[in-house]
Amino acid sequence: MNNKYILTLLLASAVFIPSEYAVYFFPAAIIYLLLLDKKLFGFLFKKSFYLLAVILLFIQPLFTGEKDFSLLGMNLSSSSFINGVLMIFRAVVVIPIVTSISRTSDKEKLRKVFGRIGVKNFDEIFEHSREIFPLLKENIKEFFHSTEKRKIFNPVELAAHFIAFLIKSTNAYPVNSKKENVL
Amino acid sequence: MEKDLRKNDIILTALFGALWGVIELSLGTVLHASKLPFRGTILTIVAVVLISVSRSFITYKGSVIAISSVAASLKLITIPGFNITPFIAIIVEGIIGELVFTVLSYNFISSLITGSLILIYTLIHSFVMQGVFFGFNIYNVYIDIINSIGKSINYKGEISYLIIPLIVFIYIFLGSLAGWFGWAAANRAKEILKENLV
């Protein structure tokens, strides 16, 4: 079976599996994902993941559930701790699956969806924006360089001047002019 | 058959879409590198300003969705790898903006409402993603922890009834502020353009 179908099946199972079966399912799913690509587990080294792990494995047993064991002089709840472990396991399975599905998605197909769902003149708009894209960065630099001299401190005024500057640039966008000279 | 857009509408849509894309990539990269908390919220506030400004200049139906589609597509083809959650977020922000401006038409109030709803969506989005990743039980965990902290500081009753509406209010306030900023900046920009044209 194609990896994509297996991953979709695993994702649905990870989301809906009852906790009594999760103990068997999650380790097997993790082994499969490790064999697929170890890099999918890069999120394990992120601070945001550690923060949630601390909340689920330490703060949750400390504040919620019936306290039935003690660690380093603190009363903790074993049921809350087990609940936290299951939640972490679920994340360790779900996050790599979502990452893998995202990575293998056909970007070009995804982009073309907008034209098909009825965004008017999408291809034409997108082509223009691709031409504008690199020039915009230069224009933004140019604007803020000139603003330093004019000293505008009011944020609304500054934003308004910026928008007017950009729109004025597009007014100078004749169809047959050289692309590098205009926004 | 649907009528094609005017050349000016196409160019302005491309401009605002590209601007949103540039901001997502440049500011997004800086925020990501800085490891600041609430990075998504900061980017959304900027997106609200852009949506509010753009609708003032591009009034055709579907313009906000078109801009968000361009921004999402630029992000899609520019950044190596692909993360589906910011992609979805940009599209949904565009849909919310389009719906409000279509139903209420573009004015001061609709700008405030658009900003508030988009910021509320950002809050919901992050919680939904946490629910998908960690399990929907995570909401009970948060509420239980908040209430336990309330009890430990001798708060009578459940403090989550106070904290959750407070967080929602802060998001609504920030969204309204961004909506107002976009509306005010767009109006002033029109004045500047008029002055320059005379």
Interface residues (C-beta under 8 A of the other chain):
Chain A: V15 K47 L52 I55 L56 I59 Q60 F63 T64 N83 G84 L86 M87 I88 R90 A91 V94 I95 V98 T99 I101 S102 R103 S105 K107 L110 R111 F114 G118 V119 K120 N121 F122 E124 I125 F126 E127 H128 S129 R130 E131 I132 F133 L136 K137 I140 P155 V156 E157 A159 A160 H161 I163 A164 L166 I167 K168 T170 Y173 V175 L183
Chain B: E2 D4 L5 K7 I10 I11 L12 T13 A14 L15 G17 A18 L19 G21 V22 S26 K35 V49 V53 F57 Y60 G62 I65 A66 S69 V70 S73 L74 L76 I77 G81 F82 N83 I84 F87 Q130 V132 F133 F134 G135 N137 I138 V141 D144 I145 S148 I149 F181 A184 A185 A186 N187 R188 A189 E191 I192 L193 N196
